[in-house]
């Protein structure tokens, strides 16, 4: 499974824009074909200009539009990397072109951009977002007189703030299991003890960690799910129960988000509180990147050709992923100049 960071497109209404209401059509036109848009950075050398190249470095890409939802664009985005090697007993350079997947949800009033986190290709998804946004923004401003940017979707920074806002509708909470060792977690818990947090309690910590350890040994995917006994009752903010305080203390110690589940099946992921040392707060979802590769190769991992029914199934899973990441329009409609 691959992790996809959640970003979104925000359009900025410039002074006297051209066809502003067709902004999603304009974006879609840039991705009609692989060659409809070229991504790159830097001024080309004279040798590169002679070859007709626009940039010092070009990022190759290819696009796939879902058959049942053509406004959803799957893109494979590659980064050409020089790898030092030894050839004929001397230093040399080999070319590698690792790629990541980008999914753009361009359905009506939707702005979601999912970017695969694959360090082999790019250091972080923000690098991919910047490369995409700079080129798209430049073209839209030159041709249509408005601008855009691709921004990260962050987890809310404070669990209690989000919980208080949603408490009348919260039906359950899910706590992730730690990836750190027990000793590392206990050390962080001890640091919290000295901070005097009102939610702090470690009386059950050893038992909670032992359950997590045994779940991993047995190869179970484990989550702690908390919900009220009466299904019709909301899960109101609780800083008093020993069980809840221990779960919250553990989540704070390991810097893992807590998921609030509302009565309408909405999910809100948030950290217990702000932590300046934790910089990776972009919302992420897991998805099988091999399925995206099959849309381009038309083959399964075993080399067997995929059937139309396979394509329908894969596309359905992509739509399900995007529906869970849905970011609706929040464009700047003010008409003010954006720097």
C-alpha positions as CSV (number, residue, x, y, z in Angstrom):
1,X,0.0,0.0,0.0
2,X,1.2,3.5,-0.8
3,X,0.4,6.7,1.2
4,X,-1.2,9.6,-0.6
5,X,-0.9,13.1,0.8
6,X,-4.0,15.3,0.5
7,X,-3.7,18.6,-1.3
8,X,-6.3,20.9,-2.9
9,X,-6.5,23.5,-5.7
10,X,-7.5,27.0,-4.8
11,X,-8.3,29.4,-7.7
12,X,-7.8,33.2,-7.2
13,X,-10.1,35.6,-9.0
14,X,-7.9,38.2,-10.5
15,X,-8.9,41.7,-11.7
16,X,-11.0,41.4,-14.9
17,X,-10.7,37.6,-15.3
18,X,-11.4,35.8,-18.5
19,X,-14.1,33.1,-18.4
20,X,-13.6,32.7,-14.6
21,X,-16.7,30.4,-14.3
22,X,-15.0,27.9,-16.7
23,X,-11.9,27.5,-14.6
24,X,-12.3,23.7,-14.2
25,X,-12.7,23.3,-18.0
26,X,-9.5,25.3,-18.4
27,X,-7.7,23.0,-16.0
28,X,-9.1,19.9,-17.7
29,X,-7.8,21.1,-21.1
30,X,-4.3,21.2,-19.7
31,X,-4.5,17.4,-19.1
32,X,-6.4,16.3,-22.2
33,X,-3.2,14.5,-23.5
34,X,0.2,13.7,-22.2
35,X,1.7,16.4,-24.4
36,X,-1.0,19.1,-23.6
37,X,1.3,20.5,-20.8
38,X,5.0,20.3,-20.1
39,X,6.4,20.5,-16.6
40,X,10.0,21.6,-16.0
41,X,12.4,23.9,-14.1
42,X,15.3,26.1,-15.1
43,X,16.5,27.8,-18.2
44,X,17.6,25.3,-21.0
45,X,21.2,25.3,-22.2
46,X,22.0,26.2,-25.8
47,X,22.3,22.5,-26.6
48,X,18.9,21.9,-25.0
49,X,17.4,24.8,-26.9
50,X,18.7,23.4,-30.2
51,X,16.8,20.2,-29.4
52,X,13.6,22.2,-28.8
53,X,13.6,21.6,-25.0
54,X,11.9,24.3,-22.9
55,X,13.6,23.6,-19.5
56,X,16.9,22.6,-18.0
57,X,15.1,19.7,-16.5
58,X,11.8,18.3,-17.7
59,X,9.5,16.1,-15.7
60,X,8.0,13.4,-17.9
61,X,4.4,12.5,-17.2
62,X,1.4,10.6,-18.6
63,X,-2.2,10.9,-17.9
64,X,-5.3,8.7,-17.7
65,X,-8.9,9.9,-17.4
66,X,-11.3,7.6,-15.7
67,X,-13.7,6.1,-18.2
68,X,-16.7,6.5,-15.9
69,X,-15.5,9.8,-14.5
70,X,-13.4,11.6,-17.1
71,X,-13.0,14.7,-14.8
72,X,-10.9,12.5,-12.5
73,X,-7.3,12.6,-13.8
74,X,-4.7,10.0,-12.8
75,X,-1.1,11.1,-13.6
76,X,2.2,9.3,-13.4
77,X,4.9,12.0,-12.7
78,X,8.5,11.1,-13.1
79,X,11.8,12.6,-11.8
80,X,15.0,12.0,-13.8
81,X,17.8,11.3,-11.3
82,X,21.5,10.9,-12.0
83,X,22.9,7.9,-10.0
84,X,26.7,7.7,-9.5
85,X,28.0,4.3,-10.8
86,X,31.3,2.7,-11.8
87,X,31.8,1.8,-15.4
88,X,34.9,0.4,-17.0
89,X,36.8,0.9,-13.7
90,X,35.9,4.6,-13.6
91,X,33.2,6.9,-12.3
92,X,30.1,7.3,-14.4
93,X,26.5,8.4,-14.1
94,X,23.4,6.3,-14.8
95,X,19.9,7.7,-15.4
96,X,17.0,6.6,-13.3
97,X,13.4,7.9,-13.6
98,X,11.4,7.0,-10.5
99,X,7.8,8.2,-10.5
100,X,4.9,8.9,-8.2
101,X,1.2,9.1,-8.9
102,X,-1.0,12.2,-8.7
103,X,-4.8,12.1,-8.8
104,X,-6.7,15.3,-9.6
105,X,-10.4,15.4,-8.8
106,X,-11.7,17.9,-11.2
107,X,-15.4,17.0,-10.9
108,X,-17.8,19.9,-10.5
109,X,-16.9,22.1,-7.5
110,X,-14.3,19.6,-6.3
111,X,-10.6,20.5,-5.8
112,X,-8.8,17.5,-4.3
113,X,-5.3,16.6,-5.4
114,X,-3.8,13.3,-4.0
115,X,0.0,13.0,-4.3
116,X,1.8,9.7,-3.6
117,X,4.5,9.9,-0.9
118,X,7.4,8.2,-2.6
119,X,10.9,9.4,-1.5
120,X,12.6,7.4,-4.2
121,X,11.0,9.8,-6.7
122,X,10.6,13.1,-4.8
123,X,11.8,14.2,-1.4
124,X,8.2,15.0,-0.3
125,X,4.8,15.5,-2.0
126,X,5.1,19.3,-1.5
127,X,7.9,19.3,-4.1
128,X,5.5,17.7,-6.6
129,X,2.7,20.2,-5.7
130,X,5.1,23.1,-6.3
131,X,6.2,21.9,-9.7
132,X,2.6,21.3,-10.8
133,X,1.3,24.6,-9.4
134,X,4.0,26.8,-10.8
135,X,3.4,25.6,-14.4
136,X,-0.4,25.5,-14.2
137,X,-0.6,28.9,-12.5
138,X,1.7,30.4,-15.1
139,X,-0.4,29.1,-18.0
140,X,-3.8,30.1,-16.5
141,X,-2.6,33.6,-15.7
142,X,-1.1,34.2,-19.1
143,X,-4.1,32.8,-21.0
144,X,-7.1,33.4,-18.7
145,X,-6.0,36.2,-16.3
146,X,-6.5,34.4,-13.0
147,X,-4.2,32.4,-10.7
148,X,-4.2,29.2,-8.7
149,X,-2.2,27.3,-6.1
150,X,-2.1,23.8,-4.7
151,X,-2.2,23.7,-0.9
152,X,-1.9,20.9,1.6
153,X,-4.8,19.7,3.7
154,X,-3.6,19.7,7.3
155,X,-5.0,17.7,10.2
156,X,-6.7,20.0,12.7
157,X,-4.0,20.8,15.3
158,X,-6.0,20.3,18.5
159,X,-8.2,17.3,19.3
160,X,-10.2,19.0,22.0
161,X,-11.0,22.1,19.8
162,X,-12.3,19.9,17.0
163,X,-14.1,17.6,19.4
164,X,-15.9,20.5,21.1
165,X,-17.1,21.8,17.7
166,X,-18.3,18.4,16.6
167,X,-19.3,16.8,20.0
168,X,-23.1,16.7,19.4
169,X,-22.5,14.5,16.3
170,X,-19.4,12.5,17.3
171,X,-20.3,8.8,17.5
172,X,-16.9,7.2,17.9
173,X,-13.2,7.9,18.2
174,X,-10.3,5.8,16.8
175,X,-6.8,5.7,18.2
176,X,-3.9,4.3,16.2
177,X,-1.4,1.9,17.6
178,X,2.3,3.1,18.1
179,X,5.1,2.3,15.7
180,X,7.7,3.3,18.4
181,X,9.2,0.8,20.9
182,X,7.6,0.6,24.3
183,X,10.7,2.2,25.9
184,X,10.5,5.2,23.5
185,X,6.8,5.7,24.3
186,X,7.3,5.4,28.0
187,X,10.1,8.1,27.8
188,X,7.7,10.4,25.9
189,X,4.9,9.7,28.4
190,X,7.2,10.6,31.2
191,X,8.0,13.9,29.5
192,X,4.2,14.6,29.4
193,X,3.9,13.9,33.1
194,X,6.2,16.8,33.9
195,X,4.0,19.1,31.7
196,X,1.0,18.8,34.0
197,X,-1.6,18.2,31.2
198,X,-5.2,17.9,32.4
199,X,-5.8,14.9,30.2
200,X,-2.6,13.0,31.4
201,X,-3.0,9.5,32.9
202,X,-0.6,6.6,32.4
203,X,-2.1,4.1,34.9
204,X,-3.2,1.8,32.0
205,X,-0.3,2.6,29.7
206,X,1.6,-0.7,30.2
207,X,-1.6,-2.7,29.4
208,X,-2.4,-0.7,26.3
209,X,1.1,-1.1,24.9
210,X,1.1,-4.8,25.7
211,X,-2.1,-5.3,23.7
212,X,-0.6,-3.4,20.8
213,X,2.6,-5.5,20.9
214,X,0.6,-8.8,20.9
215,X,-1.6,-7.6,18.0
216,X,1.5,-6.9,16.0
217,X,3.0,-10.3,16.8
218,X,-0.2,-12.0,15.6
219,X,-0.2,-9.7,12.5
220,X,-3.5,-8.1,13.3
221,X,-4.3,-4.5,12.1
222,X,-5.3,-3.0,15.4
223,X,-7.1,0.2,16.4
224,X,-8.6,1.3,19.7
225,X,-12.2,2.3,19.0
226,X,-14.2,4.1,21.6
227,X,-17.9,4.7,21.4
228,X,-20.8,5.3,23.9
229,X,-22.8,2.3,25.1
230,X,-26.0,3.9,23.8
231,X,-25.6,4.2,20.0
232,X,-28.0,7.1,20.0
233,X,-25.9,9.1,22.4
234,X,-23.1,11.4,21.1
235,X,-19.6,10.9,22.5
236,X,-19.1,14.2,24.4
237,X,-15.7,15.7,25.3
238,X,-14.3,13.6,28.2
239,X,-11.2,14.5,30.1
240,X,-12.2,12.7,33.2
241,X,-12.4,8.9,32.5
242,X,-9.2,7.0,33.2
243,X,-9.6,4.9,29.9
244,X,-10.0,8.0,27.7
245,X,-7.2,9.9,29.4
246,X,-4.8,7.0,28.9
247,X,-5.6,6.7,25.2
248,X,-5.3,10.4,24.7
249,X,-2.0,10.5,26.6
250,X,-0.6,7.7,24.4
251,X,-1.7,9.4,21.2
252,X,-0.1,12.6,22.3
253,X,3.2,10.8,23.2
254,X,3.5,9.1,19.8
255,X,2.2,12.1,17.7
256,X,-0.4,10.0,15.9
257,X,-3.7,11.6,14.9
258,X,-7.0,10.6,16.5
259,X,-10.0,10.1,14.2
260,X,-13.4,11.5,15.1
261,X,-16.3,9.7,13.5
262,X,-19.6,11.6,13.2
263,X,-23.2,10.3,12.9
264,X,-23.2,11.0,9.2
265,X,-20.1,8.8,8.8
266,X,-17.8,11.8,8.3
267,X,-14.2,11.4,9.6
268,X,-12.0,14.1,11.1
269,X,-8.4,13.4,11.9
270,X,-6.6,15.6,14.4
271,X,-3.6,15.6,16.7
272,X,-4.1,15.9,20.4
273,X,-2.5,19.3,20.4
274,X,0.0,21.4,18.6
275,X,3.6,20.1,18.5
276,X,6.1,22.2,16.8
277,X,8.5,19.3,16.4
278,X,5.9,17.3,14.3
279,X,6.0,18.9,10.9
280,X,4.3,16.1,8.9
281,X,0.6,17.1,9.5
282,X,-0.7,16.7,6.0
283,X,-3.7,14.4,5.8
284,X,-2.8,11.1,4.2
285,X,-4.7,8.1,3.0
286,X,-3.5,4.6,1.9
287,X,-4.2,3.2,-1.5
288,X,-2.7,0.4,-3.7
289,X,-0.5,2.2,-6.2
290,X,-0.2,-1.0,-8.2
291,X,-3.9,-0.5,-9.3
292,X,-3.0,2.8,-10.8
293,X,-0.1,1.3,-12.6
294,X,-2.4,-1.2,-14.2
295,X,-4.5,1.5,-15.7
296,X,-1.5,2.6,-17.8
297,X,0.1,-0.8,-18.4
298,X,-3.2,-2.6,-19.0
299,X,-1.6,-5.6,-17.2
300,X,-1.8,-7.1,-13.7
301,X,1.2,-7.7,-11.6
302,X,1.5,-11.3,-12.9
303,X,1.6,-10.0,-16.5
304,X,-2.0,-11.0,-17.3
305,X,-4.0,-8.5,-19.3
306,X,-6.7,-6.6,-17.3
307,X,-10.3,-7.0,-18.4
308,X,-12.9,-4.2,-18.6
309,X,-14.4,-5.5,-15.4
310,X,-11.0,-4.9,-13.7
311,X,-10.9,-1.4,-15.0
312,X,-14.3,-0.7,-13.6
313,X,-13.4,-2.1,-10.2
314,X,-10.1,-0.1,-10.1
315,X,-11.9,3.1,-11.1
316,X,-14.5,2.5,-8.4
317,X,-11.8,2.2,-5.8
318,X,-10.3,5.5,-7.0
319,X,-13.6,7.3,-6.7
320,X,-14.1,5.8,-3.2
321,X,-10.7,7.2,-2.2
322,X,-11.4,10.6,-3.6
323,X,-14.8,10.7,-2.0
324,X,-13.1,10.2,1.4
325,X,-10.7,13.0,0.6
326,X,-13.3,15.3,-0.8
327,X,-12.4,19.0,-0.8
328,X,-15.1,21.2,-2.1
329,X,-14.7,24.7,-3.7
330,X,-13.2,27.4,-1.5
331,X,-12.0,29.7,-4.2
332,X,-11.2,33.4,-3.8
333,X,-14.2,35.0,-5.4
334,X,-13.3,38.5,-4.2
335,X,-11.8,39.9,-7.3
336,X,-8.8,41.3,-5.5
337,X,-5.3,41.2,-6.9
338,X,-3.3,38.3,-5.5
339,X,0.4,38.6,-5.1
